[in-house]
Amino acid sequence: MTASETTRQPIRRAGLTAGIALLAMAVVSGLANFGVLETLVTEGDAERTVRDLREAEGLFRYGVTGFLLAALLDVVVAWPLLVYFKPVNEGVATLAAWCRAVYGGVFIVAIAQLAAVPSLLGGTGVLPAEVLSKINAFDDIWKAGLSLFALHLALLGYLAYKSRYVPRWIGVLLVIAGLGYLVDSLGVLLVPGYSLDVAMVTFVGEPVLMIWLLVKGWNVAVHERGRGPSRPGS
């Protein structure tokens, strides 16, 4: 095996690992959020929310578990993304990894609010407002933590744009996605009654990166003499 091939292997493994982890995270978080939380929680209606949660408490517990798995994957995926983008700028790649790992920790704190809900449902004197308060606390903590996730995406976008092995347009999409999450996160903190969801329009950068890593991004070549990765055949 040549020196070039030896250098190439960690990049390839990191790209594939990151793609798989991002895909798994997208599936479990999507099911937990849209398949469970969005169907069982009625915003502003605590009585109906408690009734629906009691009727589907098992499903709700699976949803909380799905969120927890997604948060753990957020922490896990920080490492292969660091390895993948380290050749571009080690300092920026490390900062991006830490932002994602810490965001994962904040997400777990938010999920702890949801984890307390089943015990409230089992009580004899359950207060619907208290249950809805826990769910709202989860949402508030999660959205506040999205500021870290936004910075992570913006840094990844910079790294992708500056690299010679990720298409620049993916870098642009990642920066746009990061800005969308940042607007929503700051909006919740600074604007009373903030109801926009900018990230629903700008989020596409990360799924595009995921697909690219799974289809093509793991197969980057590495020039000899430490000149860094490039597209295959370059």
C-alpha positions as a Markdown table, in Angstrom:
| # | Residue | x | y | z |
|---|---|---|---|---|
| 1 | Met | 0.0 | 0.0 | 0.0 |
| 2 | Thr | 1.4 | 3.4 | -1.0 |
| 3 | Ala | 1.6 | 6.4 | 1.3 |
| 4 | Ser | -1.2 | 8.0 | -0.6 |
| 5 | Glu | -3.5 | 5.0 | -0.1 |
| 6 | Thr | -2.6 | 4.9 | 3.6 |
| 7 | Thr | -3.6 | 8.5 | 4.0 |
| 8 | Arg | -6.8 | 8.0 | 2.0 |
| 9 | Gln | -8.2 | 5.2 | 4.2 |
| 10 | Pro | -9.1 | 7.2 | 7.3 |
| 11 | Ile | -10.8 | 9.9 | 5.1 |
| 12 | Arg | -12.9 | 7.2 | 3.3 |
| 13 | Arg | -13.9 | 5.5 | 6.5 |
| 14 | Ala | -14.8 | 8.8 | 8.1 |
| 15 | Gly | -16.9 | 9.9 | 5.2 |
| 16 | Leu | -18.9 | 6.6 | 5.1 |
| 17 | Thr | -19.3 | 6.5 | 8.9 |
| 18 | Ala | -20.5 | 10.1 | 8.9 |
| 19 | Gly | -23.0 | 9.4 | 6.1 |
| 20 | Ile | -24.4 | 6.3 | 7.8 |
| 21 | Ala | -24.7 | 8.0 | 11.2 |
| 22 | Leu | -26.4 | 11.0 | 9.6 |
| 23 | Leu | -28.9 | 8.7 | 7.8 |
| 24 | Ala | -29.7 | 6.8 | 11.0 |
| 25 | Met | -30.1 | 10.0 | 12.9 |
| 26 | Ala | -32.5 | 11.4 | 10.2 |
| 27 | Val | -34.6 | 8.3 | 10.4 |
| 28 | Val | -35.0 | 8.0 | 14.2 |
| 29 | Ser | -35.4 | 11.8 | 14.8 |
| 30 | Gly | -38.0 | 12.0 | 12.0 |
| 31 | Leu | -40.0 | 9.1 | 13.4 |
| 32 | Ala | -39.7 | 10.5 | 17.0 |
| 33 | Asn | -40.7 | 14.0 | 16.1 |
| 34 | Phe | -43.2 | 13.7 | 13.3 |
| 35 | Gly | -44.4 | 10.2 | 14.0 |
| 36 | Val | -44.8 | 10.6 | 17.8 |
| 37 | Leu | -44.5 | 14.0 | 19.3 |
| 38 | Glu | -46.3 | 15.9 | 16.6 |
| 39 | Thr | -49.2 | 13.4 | 16.6 |
| 40 | Leu | -49.7 | 13.2 | 20.3 |
| 41 | Val | -49.1 | 16.8 | 21.4 |
| 42 | Thr | -51.7 | 19.5 | 20.7 |
| 43 | Glu | -50.2 | 22.9 | 21.2 |
| 44 | Gly | -52.2 | 25.0 | 23.7 |
| 45 | Asp | -54.6 | 22.1 | 24.6 |
| 46 | Ala | -53.2 | 20.5 | 27.8 |
| 47 | Glu | -56.3 | 18.4 | 28.4 |
| 48 | Arg | -56.3 | 16.8 | 25.0 |
| 49 | Thr | -52.5 | 16.3 | 25.1 |
| 50 | Val | -52.7 | 14.4 | 28.4 |
| 51 | Arg | -55.6 | 12.3 | 27.1 |
| 52 | Asp | -53.7 | 11.4 | 23.9 |
| 53 | Leu | -50.5 | 10.6 | 25.8 |
| 54 | Arg | -52.3 | 8.3 | 28.2 |
| 55 | Glu | -53.9 | 6.4 | 25.4 |
| 56 | Ala | -50.5 | 6.0 | 23.6 |
| 57 | Glu | -48.0 | 6.1 | 26.5 |
| 58 | Gly | -46.0 | 3.2 | 25.0 |
| 59 | Leu | -45.6 | 5.0 | 21.7 |
| 60 | Phe | -44.6 | 8.2 | 23.5 |
| 61 | Arg | -41.9 | 6.2 | 25.4 |
| 62 | Tyr | -40.6 | 4.9 | 22.1 |
| 63 | Gly | -40.5 | 8.5 | 20.8 |
| 64 | Val | -38.4 | 9.6 | 23.7 |
| 65 | Thr | -36.1 | 6.7 | 23.2 |
| 66 | Gly | -35.8 | 7.8 | 19.5 |
| 67 | Phe | -34.9 | 11.3 | 20.5 |
| 68 | Leu | -32.3 | 10.0 | 22.9 |
| 69 | Leu | -30.7 | 7.8 | 20.2 |
| 70 | Ala | -30.7 | 10.8 | 17.8 |
| 71 | Ala | -28.9 | 12.9 | 20.4 |
| 72 | Leu | -26.3 | 10.2 | 21.0 |
| 73 | Leu | -25.8 | 10.0 | 17.2 |
| 74 | Asp | -25.3 | 13.8 | 17.2 |
| 75 | Val | -22.3 | 13.3 | 19.6 |
| 76 | Val | -21.0 | 10.2 | 17.7 |
| 77 | Val | -21.1 | 11.9 | 14.2 |
| 78 | Ala | -19.0 | 14.8 | 15.4 |
| 79 | Trp | -15.8 | 12.6 | 15.3 |
| 80 | Pro | -16.0 | 11.2 | 11.7 |
| 81 | Leu | -16.8 | 14.7 | 10.5 |
| 82 | Leu | -13.8 | 16.0 | 12.3 |
| 83 | Val | -11.6 | 13.4 | 10.6 |
| 84 | Tyr | -13.2 | 14.1 | 7.2 |
| 85 | Phe | -12.6 | 17.8 | 7.3 |
| 86 | Lys | -9.4 | 17.9 | 9.3 |
| 87 | Pro | -7.2 | 18.2 | 6.2 |
| 88 | Val | -8.9 | 21.5 | 5.3 |
| 89 | Asn | -8.4 | 23.3 | 8.6 |
| 90 | Glu | -7.8 | 21.3 | 11.8 |
| 91 | Gly | -8.8 | 24.2 | 14.1 |
| 92 | Val | -12.1 | 24.9 | 12.4 |
| 93 | Ala | -12.9 | 21.2 | 12.1 |
| 94 | Thr | -12.3 | 20.7 | 15.8 |
| 95 | Leu | -14.5 | 23.7 | 16.7 |
| 96 | Ala | -17.3 | 22.3 | 14.5 |
| 97 | Ala | -17.0 | 18.9 | 16.1 |
| 98 | Trp | -17.2 | 20.4 | 19.6 |
| 99 | Cys | -20.2 | 22.5 | 18.7 |
| 100 | Arg | -22.1 | 19.4 | 17.5 |
| 101 | Ala | -21.0 | 17.3 | 20.5 |
| 102 | Val | -22.1 | 20.0 | 23.0 |
| 103 | Tyr | -25.3 | 20.5 | 21.1 |
| 104 | Gly | -25.9 | 16.8 | 21.5 |
| 105 | Gly | -25.5 | 17.2 | 25.3 |
| 106 | Val | -28.0 | 20.1 | 25.3 |
| 107 | Phe | -30.4 | 18.0 | 23.4 |
| 108 | Ile | -30.1 | 15.2 | 26.0 |
| 109 | Val | -31.0 | 17.8 | 28.7 |
| 110 | Ala | -34.0 | 18.8 | 26.7 |
| 111 | Ile | -35.1 | 15.1 | 26.3 |
| 112 | Ala | -34.9 | 14.7 | 30.1 |
| 113 | Gln | -38.0 | 17.0 | 30.2 |
| 114 | Leu | -39.9 | 14.5 | 28.0 |
| 115 | Ala | -38.6 | 11.6 | 30.0 |
| 116 | Ala | -40.4 | 13.0 | 33.1 |
| 117 | Val | -43.8 | 13.0 | 31.4 |
| 118 | Pro | -44.8 | 9.3 | 31.8 |
| 119 | Ser | -44.3 | 9.5 | 35.6 |
| 120 | Leu | -46.7 | 12.5 | 35.6 |
| 121 | Leu | -49.3 | 10.6 | 33.6 |
| 122 | Gly | -49.2 | 7.8 | 36.1 |
| 123 | Gly | -50.0 | 10.1 | 39.1 |
| 124 | Thr | -53.6 | 10.3 | 40.5 |
| 125 | Gly | -53.5 | 14.1 | 40.7 |
| 126 | Val | -51.9 | 14.8 | 37.3 |
| 127 | Leu | -52.1 | 18.4 | 36.2 |
| 128 | Pro | -52.4 | 18.8 | 32.4 |
| 129 | Ala | -50.7 | 22.2 | 32.6 |
| 130 | Glu | -47.7 | 20.6 | 34.2 |
| 131 | Val | -47.4 | 17.9 | 31.5 |
| 132 | Leu | -47.6 | 20.5 | 28.7 |
| 133 | Ser | -45.1 | 22.6 | 30.6 |
| 134 | Lys | -42.6 | 19.8 | 30.4 |
| 135 | Ile | -43.1 | 19.4 | 26.7 |
| 136 | Asn | -42.8 | 23.1 | 26.1 |
| 137 | Ala | -39.6 | 23.1 | 28.2 |
| 138 | Phe | -38.2 | 20.4 | 25.9 |
| 139 | Asp | -39.0 | 22.5 | 22.9 |
| 140 | Asp | -37.5 | 25.6 | 24.4 |
| 141 | Ile | -34.2 | 24.0 | 25.5 |
| 142 | Trp | -33.9 | 22.2 | 22.1 |
| 143 | Lys | -34.4 | 25.4 | 20.1 |
| 144 | Ala | -31.9 | 27.3 | 22.3 |
| 145 | Gly | -29.4 | 24.6 | 21.7 |
| 146 | Leu | -29.9 | 24.9 | 17.9 |
| 147 | Ser | -27.7 | 27.9 | 18.0 |
| 148 | Leu | -24.7 | 25.5 | 18.5 |
| 149 | Phe | -26.0 | 23.3 | 15.8 |
| 150 | Ala | -26.3 | 26.3 | 13.5 |
| 151 | Leu | -22.7 | 27.3 | 14.2 |
| 152 | His | -21.7 | 23.7 | 13.5 |
| 153 | Leu | -23.4 | 23.7 | 10.1 |
| 154 | Ala | -21.9 | 27.1 | 9.2 |
| 155 | Leu | -18.4 | 25.9 | 10.0 |
| 156 | Leu | -18.9 | 22.7 | 8.0 |
| 157 | Gly | -20.1 | 24.9 | 5.1 |
| 158 | Tyr | -16.9 | 26.9 | 5.3 |
| 159 | Leu | -14.8 | 23.7 | 5.4 |
| 160 | Ala | -16.7 | 22.2 | 2.5 |
| 161 | Tyr | -16.4 | 25.3 | 0.4 |
| 162 | Lys | -12.6 | 25.6 | 1.1 |
| 163 | Ser | -11.9 | 21.9 | 0.4 |
| 164 | Arg | -11.1 | 20.5 | -2.9 |
| 165 | Tyr | -13.1 | 17.4 | -2.5 |
| 166 | Val | -16.6 | 18.6 | -1.5 |
| 167 | Pro | -18.6 | 20.5 | -4.1 |
| 168 | Arg | -18.7 | 24.2 | -3.2 |
| 169 | Trp | -22.5 | 24.4 | -3.7 |
| 170 | Ile | -22.8 | 21.9 | -0.8 |
| 171 | Gly | -20.8 | 24.3 | 1.4 |
| 172 | Val | -23.1 | 27.1 | 0.4 |
| 173 | Leu | -26.2 | 25.1 | 1.3 |
| 174 | Leu | -24.7 | 24.2 | 4.7 |
| 175 | Val | -24.1 | 27.8 | 5.6 |
| 176 | Ile | -27.6 | 28.7 | 4.5 |
| 177 | Ala | -29.0 | 25.9 | 6.7 |
| 178 | Gly | -26.9 | 27.1 | 9.6 |
| 179 | Leu | -28.2 | 30.6 | 9.2 |
| 180 | Gly | -31.8 | 29.3 | 9.2 |
| 181 | Tyr | -31.3 | 27.4 | 12.4 |
| 182 | Leu | -29.6 | 30.5 | 14.0 |
| 183 | Val | -32.5 | 32.8 | 13.0 |
| 184 | Asp | -35.0 | 30.4 | 14.6 |
| 185 | Ser | -32.9 | 29.9 | 17.8 |
| 186 | Leu | -32.4 | 33.6 | 18.4 |
| 187 | Gly | -36.0 | 34.3 | 17.4 |
| 188 | Val | -37.3 | 32.1 | 20.2 |
| 189 | Leu | -35.0 | 33.8 | 22.7 |
| 190 | Leu | -35.4 | 37.4 | 21.6 |
| 191 | Val | -38.9 | 37.7 | 20.1 |
| 192 | Pro | -42.0 | 37.0 | 22.3 |
| 193 | Gly | -44.4 | 34.7 | 20.5 |
| 194 | Tyr | -41.9 | 33.9 | 17.8 |
| 195 | Ser | -43.7 | 31.4 | 15.4 |
| 196 | Leu | -41.6 | 31.4 | 12.2 |
| 197 | Asp | -39.8 | 28.2 | 11.2 |
| 198 | Val | -37.1 | 29.4 | 8.8 |
| 199 | Ala | -35.1 | 26.1 | 9.1 |
| 200 | Met | -38.0 | 24.3 | 7.4 |
| 201 | Val | -37.0 | 26.1 | 4.3 |
| 202 | Thr | -33.2 | 26.3 | 4.7 |
| 203 | Phe | -32.5 | 22.9 | 6.2 |
| 204 | Val | -31.5 | 21.0 | 3.0 |
| 205 | Gly | -27.8 | 21.4 | 3.4 |
| 206 | Glu | -27.3 | 18.6 | 5.9 |
| 207 | Pro | -29.4 | 16.0 | 4.1 |
| 208 | Val | -27.6 | 16.9 | 0.9 |
| 209 | Leu | -24.2 | 16.4 | 2.6 |
| 210 | Met | -25.5 | 13.1 | 4.0 |
| 211 | Ile | -26.5 | 11.8 | 0.5 |
| 212 | Trp | -23.2 | 13.0 | -1.0 |
| 213 | Leu | -21.2 | 11.3 | 1.7 |
| 214 | Leu | -23.1 | 8.0 | 1.1 |
| 215 | Val | -23.0 | 8.1 | -2.7 |
| 216 | Lys | -19.7 | 9.7 | -3.5 |
| 217 | Gly | -18.0 | 11.6 | -0.7 |
| 218 | Trp | -16.5 | 8.5 | 0.9 |
| 219 | Asn | -14.5 | 7.8 | -2.3 |
| 220 | Val | -12.2 | 10.8 | -2.2 |
| 221 | Ala | -8.6 | 10.5 | -3.4 |
| 222 | Val | -5.6 | 11.9 | -1.5 |
| 223 | His | -2.7 | 13.5 | -3.3 |
| 224 | Glu | 0.8 | 12.5 | -2.1 |
| 225 | Arg | 3.2 | 15.0 | -0.4 |
| 226 | Gly | 0.4 | 16.0 | 2.0 |
| 227 | Arg | -1.5 | 18.2 | -0.5 |
| 228 | Gly | -4.8 | 17.0 | 0.9 |
| 229 | Pro | -7.8 | 15.2 | -0.5 |
| 230 | Ser | -9.3 | 15.8 | -3.9 |
| 231 | Arg | -12.0 | 14.4 | -6.2 |
| 232 | Pro | -11.2 | 11.0 | -7.6 |
| 233 | Gly | -9.3 | 11.2 | -10.8 |
| 234 | Ser | -8.0 | 14.7 | -10.2 |
